[in-house]
Amino acid sequence: MASESKITTNHDEIRRWVEQRGGHPARVKGTGKGSDEGLLRIDFPGYSGGDSLEEISWEDFFDKFEEKELAFLYQDKTAGGEESRFSKLVSRKEHKH
């Protein structure tokens, strides 16, 4: 199935997928409290939500990714065979891989 979703916690695999599509790690501005730096996101320039996002380093992204025990759910291709930018950060506990 062309639009099948995959899930990974591999940092190199996540970074490669994001960068191949022109994206970068980001956090949502104003969502952090105290030592919590905010909700993680992957930002693709030109897509909605850009104004509310702040670019962060891969090191900061993966530190928080591990701390929050997240996994990366993504698609390589859309149902129509085009390159997909669909991705989502999910809980490892809820999505065993």
C-alpha positions as CSV (number, residue, x, y, z in Angstrom):
1,M,0.0,0.0,0.0
2,A,1.6,3.3,-1.1
3,S,0.2,5.4,1.7
4,E,1.1,3.0,4.5
5,S,2.3,4.7,7.7
6,K,5.5,3.7,9.4
7,I,6.8,4.4,12.9
8,T,10.3,4.9,14.2
9,T,12.4,6.2,17.1
10,N,15.6,6.2,15.1
11,H,17.1,9.7,15.1
12,D,19.0,9.4,11.8
13,E,15.9,8.0,10.0
14,I,13.7,10.9,11.3
15,R,16.3,13.6,10.5
16,R,16.8,12.2,6.9
17,W,13.0,12.0,6.2
18,V,12.4,15.5,7.4
19,E,15.4,17.1,5.7
20,Q,14.7,15.3,2.4
21,R,11.4,17.2,2.4
22,G,12.8,20.6,3.3
23,G,11.6,20.5,6.9
24,H,13.2,21.3,10.2
25,P,12.6,20.7,13.9
26,A,10.5,23.3,15.7
27,R,8.5,24.0,18.8
28,V,5.2,25.7,19.3
29,K,5.8,29.2,20.8
30,G,4.2,29.9,24.2
31,T,3.4,26.3,25.1
32,G,6.3,25.7,27.4
33,K,6.2,26.1,31.2
34,G,9.3,26.2,33.4
35,S,11.8,23.8,32.1
36,D,9.4,22.4,29.5
37,E,10.4,24.1,26.2
38,G,7.1,23.6,24.4
39,L,5.4,21.2,22.1
40,L,7.6,19.6,19.4
41,R,6.7,19.9,15.7
42,I,8.2,19.4,12.3
43,D,8.0,22.6,10.3
44,F,7.8,22.7,6.5
45,P,8.3,26.3,5.2
46,G,5.3,27.6,3.3
47,Y,2.8,25.5,5.3
48,S,0.2,26.8,7.8
49,G,1.3,27.3,11.4
50,G,4.7,28.7,10.6
51,D,4.1,31.9,12.6
52,S,3.5,30.0,15.8
53,L,6.6,27.8,15.4
54,E,10.2,28.5,16.4
55,E,13.0,26.6,14.8
56,I,15.2,24.6,17.2
57,S,18.3,22.4,16.8
58,W,18.1,18.7,16.2
59,E,19.9,18.2,19.5
60,D,17.2,20.1,21.4
61,F,14.5,18.3,19.4
62,F,15.9,14.8,20.1
63,D,16.5,15.6,23.8
64,K,12.9,16.4,24.3
65,F,11.8,13.6,22.0
66,E,13.6,11.1,24.3
67,E,12.5,12.8,27.5
68,K,8.8,12.7,26.4
69,E,9.2,9.1,25.1
70,L,7.9,10.0,21.7
71,A,7.9,8.1,18.4
72,F,7.7,9.4,14.8
73,L,4.8,8.3,12.7
74,Y,5.2,9.1,9.0
75,Q,4.4,8.2,5.4
76,D,6.9,8.1,2.5
77,K,4.3,8.4,-0.2
78,T,0.7,9.6,-0.5
79,A,-2.1,7.2,-1.8
80,G,-1.5,8.8,-5.2
81,G,2.2,8.0,-5.2
82,E,3.5,11.5,-4.5
83,E,6.1,12.3,-1.8
84,S,4.3,12.6,1.5
85,R,5.0,15.2,4.2
86,F,2.6,13.5,6.6
87,S,4.1,13.0,10.0
88,K,3.0,13.0,13.6
89,L,4.7,12.7,17.0
90,V,3.1,10.0,19.1
91,S,3.6,8.3,22.5
92,R,5.8,5.2,22.4
93,K,3.6,3.7,25.0
94,E,0.5,4.0,22.8
95,H,2.2,2.9,19.6
96,K,4.4,-0.1,20.1
97,H,6.8,-0.6,17.2
